[in-house]
Amino acid sequence: QVQLVESGGGLVQAGDSLRLSCVASWATFSSRTGGWFRQAPGKEREFVATISRSGGNQIYADSVKGRFAVSRDNAKNTMYLQMNNLKPEETAVYYCASTVPSYSGAGIMPYEYNIWGQGTQVTVSS
């Protein structure tokens, strides 16, 4: 079964850090662009970051630039999201996602992804 499984969420205070992990269940994760999105209650799913197949290129939402870092370890079929200096307004369910193989788009829109994880809750208290 092809799936993505996130972990690493939790309850933190404003200014704290968290690292999310996303493990792919199939061996060819390296052939797909990876992305992170988040969704707060009552809001639409929001782009956070994307990373190219090799890991050499990343794109970030303006709101997280300089604080978040996306990375991947293709040998482990795993993608990460390091989140620093978290803010209360960033409380949301965080999702990782994967495109189809060899996808060449930017990867900043939800419709570009065909496989999604179940999400992990991140709560930032003030």
C-alpha positions, 0 to 999 in steps of 0.5 A: 500500500502506497502511503505517507506517514507524518510524525513529530507534531505536538504542543509547543510554546511560541518560539520553540522548534519542532521537526516533522518527519514524513516516511514514504512506504514505497522505494521510489520516493526519490522520483517524486517532488515532496511538499508540506502543507498545513490547514488550520480549523476553518481555513483552506489548506496552505502551502508551506514548502516543497523540495525537488526530487534530489533535494537540491531545490526548495521553495517556501511560503513567504510566511515561513522563509528563514524559519522553516527548512525542508529536507529529504533523505532519499535513502530512507524514503523520508522528508523532513520539515524543521520548524523554528521560532514557531508562532501561535498562528501556525497552529494547524494540521501539517500534511506531507504530500508527494507528486507523481513521478518525474513531476516538473511543476513548482509544487506549490498547489495542493492539486499538484500532489496525488498522495497525502499523509494523514496529517500531524497536529502542531499546536503553538501556545502563546 
